[in-house]
Amino acid sequence: MNVDADIAPVSPAEAQWFASQRRWGQGWRRFVMAALPAVYLVFLVPAVTENSRGYGQAAGYAVAAAFAACWLAAPLILSTEAAPGRRFWPYWGLLGILFLAELPFARAAAFVMCVFLTILIVGRLGARSAPVVAGLAAAALIVPVAIPSWHVSLAGSFDDISPVAIPVAALVTFAVLQVLRGNQALAEARAELALLAAENERIRIARDLHDLLGHSLTTITVKAGLASRLGTADQAGAAFREIAEVETLARQALGDMRAAVTNYRDVTLAAELAAGRELLRAAGIAAELPRAVDVVDPAHQELFGWAVREGLTNIVRHARASSCEVRLSAAEVEIVDDGIGGAVATGNGLSGLRERAAEAGGVVEAGPLQPQGWRLRVVLSPGAAA
């Protein structure tokens, strides 16, 4: 039986594993796997020869051949089954009828067919097939003893192991199916973990690209505009300086992008305050920024650096502010401005900042001030700030 799960594309190694698992259930291999247990049916031939004569022998051989042909056709009949039970039960019933038809010709040896019936029923029902398996084993044990005319053929024959072979075949089939299903579940779990890891990595890259490049590209835009205005006012020297800083920022943005992709970020609170001071100067916004960052624990300076970067970038982009202030303490950083304020819009920047704050045991507060302005505040819990 083939069980194909609908799994999204995963890594090449996972795809190769699935292909190797499916390969043994496709093509000529299916018939080889079915033919191996069919060798067990050879015990019917001497039994029919011994217990039947004339047309009875021919009929016994024909029934055994029909049973073997039906068994070898199982991969074609069952692997294309459109709905559970639609083909299985008629097929299993046909094999059962052939078994009953063989009893008069092979007598007790015909119960070897029950081994094949057992394999199929256990494969279909699993542990629920126990009553059927018990019934087949009991029949193989009781029926040959209950019919006096069969007693002569029982002495010293191989037929008397069928009552043992039936439950053994059931246990082996059940164990093999459990292993196969466990392997399938493990493979699906590995594939799901790979998908989750890939999705988390995509989210991380999107967040970092926004946080890193958004700030740098905003600064480049502001400085390019300032250089353009200075150029029209014949302030060539100042314009050249601004253009040179644009080039430096562009190179820094490229480095930030590479760092984000390779997960090597180096964001510090002191560096973000220095960069923010230059950004606000170029944008013509009066800034009141702290000169020292020693009050903040080193373990939280990266988080506060991200907060400063997000807050100042949004001020330059959206606030239309004339001044802003950054306030630091051991447990919080606050960025306020006197801009137009407005409703809270949760973009990639604020979402990423909230994720970082939550990982550090803090919260993010963002919203308009009255009568105007905006505030972004990251607050650490007392335990995290300690």
Rosetta blueprint (number, residue, H / E / L):
1 M L
2 N L
3 V L
4 D L
5 A L
6 D L
7 I L
8 A L
9 P L
10 V L
11 S L
12 P H
13 A H
14 E H
15 A H
16 Q H
17 W H
18 F H
19 A H
20 S H
21 Q H
22 R H
23 R H
24 W L
25 G L
26 Q L
27 G L
28 W H
29 R H
30 R H
31 F H
32 V H
33 M H
34 A H
35 A H
36 L H
37 P H
38 A H
39 V H
40 Y H
41 L H
42 V H
43 F H
44 L H
45 V H
46 P H
47 A H
48 V H
49 T H
50 E H
51 N H
52 S L
53 R L
54 G L
55 Y H
56 G H
57 Q H
58 A H
59 A H
60 G H
61 Y H
62 A H
63 V H
64 A H
65 A H
66 A H
67 F H
68 A H
69 A H
70 C H
71 W H
72 L H
73 A L
74 A H
75 P H
76 L H
77 I H
78 L H
79 S H
80 T L
81 E L
82 A L
83 A L
84 P L
85 G L
86 R L
87 R L
88 F H
89 W H
90 P H
91 Y H
92 W H
93 G H
94 L H
95 L H
96 G H
97 I H
98 L H
99 F H
100 L H
101 A H
102 E H
103 L H
104 P H
105 F H
106 A H
107 R H
108 A H
109 A H
110 A H
111 F H
112 V H
113 M H
114 C H
115 V H
116 F H
117 L H
118 T H
119 I H
120 L H
121 I H
122 V H
123 G H
124 R H
125 L H
126 G H
127 A H
128 R H
129 S H
130 A H
131 P H
132 V H
133 V H
134 A H
135 G H
136 L H
137 A H
138 A H
139 A H
140 A H
141 L H
142 I H
143 V H
144 P H
145 V H
146 A H
147 I L
148 P H
149 S H
150 W H
151 H H
152 V H
153 S H
154 L H
155 A L
156 G L
157 S L
158 F H
159 D H
160 D H
161 I H
162 S H
163 P H
164 V H
165 A H
166 I H
167 P H
168 V H
169 A H
170 A H
171 L H
172 V H
173 T H
174 F H
175 A H
176 V H
177 L H
178 Q H
179 V H
180 L H
181 R H
182 G H
183 N H
184 Q H
185 A H
186 L H
187 A H
188 E H
189 A H
190 R H
191 A H
192 E H
193 L H
194 A H
195 L H
196 L H
197 A H
198 A H
199 E H
200 N H
201 E H
202 R H
203 I H
204 R H
205 I H
206 A H
207 R H
208 D H
209 L H
210 H H
211 D H
212 L H
213 L H
214 G H
215 H H
216 S H
217 L H
218 T H
219 T H
220 I H
221 T H
222 V H
223 K H
224 A H
225 G H
226 L H
227 A H
228 S H
229 R H
230 L H
231 G H
232 T H
233 A L
234 D L
235 Q L
236 A H
237 G H
238 A H
239 A H
240 F H
241 R H
242 E H
243 I H
244 A H
245 E H
246 V H
247 E H
248 T H
249 L H
250 A H
251 R H
252 Q H
253 A H
254 L H
255 G H
256 D H
257 M H
258 R H
259 A H
260 A H
261 V H
262 T L
263 N L
264 Y L
265 R L
266 D L
267 V L
268 T L
269 L H
270 A H
271 A H
272 E H
273 L H
274 A H
275 A H
276 G H
277 R H
278 E H
279 L H
280 L H
281 R H
282 A H
283 A H
284 G L
285 I L
286 A E
287 A E
288 E E
289 L L
290 P L
291 R L
292 A L
293 V L
294 D L
295 V L
296 V L
297 D L
298 P H
299 A H
300 H H
301 Q H
302 E H
303 L H
304 F H
305 G H
306 W H
307 A H
308 V H
309 R H
310 E H
311 G H
312 L H
313 T H
314 N H
315 I H
316 V H
317 R H
318 H H
319 A H
320 R L
321 A L
322 S L
323 S E
324 C E
325 E E
326 V E
327 R E
328 L E
329 S L
330 A L
331 A L
332 E E
333 V E
334 E E
335 I E
336 V E
337 D E
338 D L
339 G L
340 I L
341 G L
342 G L
343 A L
344 V L
345 A L
346 T L
347 G L
348 N H
349 G H
350 L H
351 S H
352 G H
353 L H
354 R H
355 E H
356 R H
357 A H
358 A H
359 E H
360 A L
361 G L
362 G E
363 V E
364 V E
365 E E
366 A E
367 G E
368 P E
369 L L
370 Q L
371 P L
372 Q L
373 G L
374 W E
375 R E
376 L E
377 R E
378 V E
379 V E
380 L E
381 S L
382 P H
383 G H
384 A H
385 A H
386 A L
